[in-house]
Amino acid sequence: MDIEDESWSVDEAITNLKNAMKENNQRVSEVFSSIDANNDGEINGPELYKGLIEHIGDRLSPDQVSMIINALDTNEDNRIDLAELSSALEEEE
């Protein structure tokens, strides 16, 4: 019952989210809005956890959610804003 998969990575989560966006024909702003449950313009850890389950079906550990936030959070406020999510999802196209 180990949630953590050794091959799991931040890149894999981003790739899975990109694939889900393409399949659902969604824009980054739509994905962001659906994950930002309290509509404060930022995605925190609990919102990201729930959003990833909703969008890609992955249940992540708190450490994995923290890794994603740390990887995407360029202004170091421990939250992901729309610009940070956009840059992560639009890189490597």
N, C-alpha and C positions, 0 to 999 in steps of 0.2 A: 504494500500500500504506500509505496514511496512516490510522492508527487513529483519529486525532482528527477528529471531525466538527465543523464550525464551529457547527452548531446544537445540539450536545450541551450539556447543562447538568446540574447537580446535581438540579434539579427534574425533569428528564426521567428520570433514573435512579430517583428516588423514585417517580415516577408509574408507571414500568415495574415496579418492585418491588411497588407496591400492586396493580397489575393482575394480576401473577403470583400474589400472595397470594389474590386473589379467585377467580381461575381454579382454583387448587389447594385452595381452601377452607381456607386456613391462617391461624393466628393469628400475631400479631407474635412471641410467645414461641417458637412452633415455627420460624419463619423464623430468629430469633436463634439458637436452639439448633443449627440445621443449619449456620449460617455460623460459629459459634464452635467451630472444629474442636478446640481443645485444652481446651474446657470450663472456661476460667478466668473466665468471666463478662464478658469483654470481647472485642470484635472489633477485631483489628489490621489493618494494611494488607494483608498477604498473605491473611488469612482473608476480608477483604472482596472482594478481587480474585477469589478462587476462588468465593466465595458468589454474586457477581453473575453469573458465567459460568453457574453451576449453576441459578440462579433465573430469570434473564432473558436469558441467552445473550449478554450484552454483554461483550466483551473491552475492558477499559479500560486506558489508559496509567497508569503510576505517578502522573503529575500529576493525572489524573482521580480516581483512588482517593484521593489526598491531599485533593483538593477536597471530596469527599464526607465524608471524616472530619472535615475542618476545619468543614464546614457543620453537621454533626450533633453534634460534640463540644462540648457545652456546658460541661463542667468542665475542658476544655483539657488532658487527659492523653494526647492523640493516639490514643485508642481510643474505640470506641463501646460503651456499656453498654446493657442492655435498656431502661432508662428513656429514654435518648437516642433509641434506635431507635423505641421506641413513640411518643414525642412527634412524631418526624418522619413516621411512617407514619399517625398518627391525626389530624394537623392537617387541613387542607383537605378534609374529608369532605363 
